[in-house]
Amino acid sequence: MRDTYQWFFPLGIVFGVLGVGVWILFWLQKIHFYPSPLHSELMIGGFFLTVAIGFLMTAIPRFTNTHSASFMEIGVAFLIALFLLVSAFLANRFWFYLVLFLEILLLVRFAVSRFFRSLLHPPPSFVLVGFGIFLVLLATFLLLLQALLDQPLAFFSQQFLWHGFPLFLILGIGTRLIPFILGTTPKVVTPLQAPTPFSTSSLDKKGILRFGIYGLLILLSFPLETSVSLVAGKILRAGVVTFILFTHWRIYLLPRTKAILGWALWISAWMLVVGSWLPALLPTYAVHAAHIYFIGTVSLMIFAVATRVVVSHGKHDSSLEIRSKALLAMLIFFVLALVIRFTAPWSGNYFSHLAFASFFWLAAVFSWSVVFLKKVLIKKGLS
């Protein structure tokens, strides 16, 4: 039976292509509505969440030493993801947020059932994953009510969904995974392929408290940003993110691997720092500066981690991580998309810049897909 990632990674790419492609269609005047809300929903609720589900439903059974996702679990989750894709293009946003809410609940049920059966403990940083799940459930529920009642509710619900949710998952999972891949972790951990560096036999109460404090500070930064001071909220969040990345990820160290994959992850980590501080330092251009995070961290890190998952679980040649020209092209195109998107407000034609940034984002995805998409679908020795 296929692993979960083999179903969800390709569907996530479909969400991403549609979410970015709307700006090209808008520039070409093929659509006549402003696509920003649809773009956000497709990229975070669709692209990011779908790939995250593929990763988590593949990885959780391995680092809890429990049984893999059943055919029924994968089938139901995939069907809901397809409903989400359809609902994204319905005029009534109620259906999109309802399906999104159900999809998150399904993921929670899957994760909780494995952790309760496991004798192993996740690392302390996974507390942040819990914060992310809480945020997305709260935000989706508020947006669901907003669509149902046709009344604006808490503005920070969108901030929770578009910014907080992916940030918490990246910090929660990345704190253990990224330093391991970069070779900068101060501890010896079990390799991901055997099967993971996530499981521990003892409960680190001090670590849980530490990451709980990080999570509370990041959580408080959102209502602080929307209700008290835009700049103060962003500075608080950027400060916590920077502290985590310097203390736990140790991004001040160069990768100890010569692999292109390692450098892509290292760059994406630094873009998380830059993409957190620039919106605080340039509040007038916060939306544009935030795309350093969305493109340079979220997008680049998703495809870099997906590469490790595909190579590892598909039992493909590990040299693909080291010298793949497809990975190098992907990295270059994402950097170009980031630069063009960030500089769009200072260009002579704003929407043409958005379209060009979208084109390079799609070029990055195409470069990766040419080599790795087939390897997602077919494991070595099973073709």
ABEGO torsion letter per residue (X at the ends): XBBAAAAAAAAAAAAAAAAAAAAAAAAAGABABBAAAAAAAAAAAAAAAAAAAAAAAAAAAAAAGBBBBBAAAAAAAAAAAAAAAAAAABABAAAAAAAAAAAAAAAAAAAAAAAAABABBBBAAAAAAAAAAAAAAAAAAAAAAAAAAGBBBBAAAAAAAAAAAAAAAAAAAAAAAAAAAAGABABBBBBAAOABAABBABBBAAAAAAAAAAAAAAAAAAAAAAAABAAAAAAAAAAAAAAAAAAAAGAABBBABABAAAAAAAAAAAAAAAAAAAAAABAAAAAAAAAAAAAAAAAAAAAAAAAAAAAAAAGBBAAAAAABAAAAAAAAAAAAAAAAAAAAAABABAAAAAAAAAAAAAAAAAAAAAAAAAAAABBBGAX
